[in-house]
Amino acid sequence: MHKRTLLKCLSLLAVYPAVGRSAPQSRTAVVYFSKTGSTQSVAEAVQAMISAELFRIETVEPYPEAYRPTTEIVKDEMQSGVKRPIKPLSIDLSKYDTVILAGPTWWHYVPQPLKTWIETADLRGKQVLTCNSHGGGGLMHTRDDFEAVLAGKDVKLGTHFTTYGGVMKQSPAVAAWLRENGLLK
Ligand SMILES: Cc1cc2nc3c(=O)[nH]c(=O)nc-3n(C[C@H](O)[C@H](O)[C@H](O)COP(=O)(O)O)c2cc1C
C-alpha cells in the first residue's frame, strides 16, 4: 500500500475507532418490568438485534417469588389503588430517540410499577413502542393502558408487540416488529 494511503487509513481509524468493530451507539432504550423473565427475553432479543440499551424497573419491596401469592397481592393493590414504590432508574433519556416499553400482563393491564415510571418520564418527541408478555390472555387491555398513561406526553406512538411467554433471541416476530417501526432493515 502507498505510504500516503496507509497514513490516511490510520488517521481515519483514529477518528472512527469503532467502525467495523462494533455497532454504532444505540439510540434505543428498552425500559421493562419483568417478574419471571419472559418480558426480559423480549428486551434481550431487541438488544441482540439492534444493540439497544436495557433498563429494568424494580420495586423497592419485591413481590413474593411464588406466583399465586403475587397474583393475590397485585389484585389487592389494583383494587385499592396502591402504587408500590419503584427504585430510581438511572437513565438519561436525552440519549435516546426511541423508547420501548415492555411488561407482563397483570390482571389484564400493564403492571403498575411500569406505569409509575412512565408517569414521571419525559418522553416528549420520542418514538415509543409498547409490548406485553402474557400467560394466554393475549393483548387484553395492555395497549389501551399504555396509550392512557402516554396520553398528553407528546410521543410518536409506534406499534405494539404481544407474546405468549418469552421469545428466542432471534425471534422473527420481534424482528418484524422492529422492522415495521423502522428500527431494523
Ligand atoms: C399478578 C399477575 C397477574 C397476571 N395476569 C395475567 C392476565 O391477566 N392475563 C394473562 O394472560 N396473564 C397474566 N399473568 C401471567 C403473566 O402475564 C405472564 O406469565 C407473563 O409472561 C410474565 O412475564 P414476566 O416473566 O416478564 O413477568 C399474570 C401474572 C401475574 C404475576
The ligand as an ORCA input file, in Angstrom:
! r2SCAN-3c Opt
* xyz 0 1
  C     -50.046    -10.649     39.134
  C     -50.139    -11.368     37.828
  C     -51.254    -11.186     37.042
  C     -51.339    -11.799     35.780
  N     -52.428    -11.546     34.993
  C     -52.486    -12.079     33.750
  C     -53.576    -11.793     32.878
  O     -54.500    -11.039     33.216
  N     -53.573    -12.351     31.647
  C     -52.568    -13.169     31.206
  O     -52.610    -13.652     30.081
  N     -51.510    -13.461     32.019
  C     -51.447    -12.934     33.263
  N     -50.370    -13.213     34.061
  C     -49.280    -14.023     33.525
  C     -48.135    -13.152     33.002
  O     -48.609    -12.069     32.221
  C     -47.187    -13.997     32.114
  O     -46.745    -15.121     32.816
  C     -46.018    -13.176     31.615
  O     -45.419    -13.859     30.531
  C     -44.974    -12.974     32.704
  O     -43.972    -12.097     32.246
  P     -42.635    -11.854     33.091
  O     -41.922    -13.183     33.164
  O     -41.870    -10.867     32.310
  O     -43.029    -11.381     34.446
  C     -50.288    -12.646     35.323
  C     -49.181    -12.856     36.160
  C     -49.107    -12.224     37.394
  C     -47.895    -12.448     38.274
*
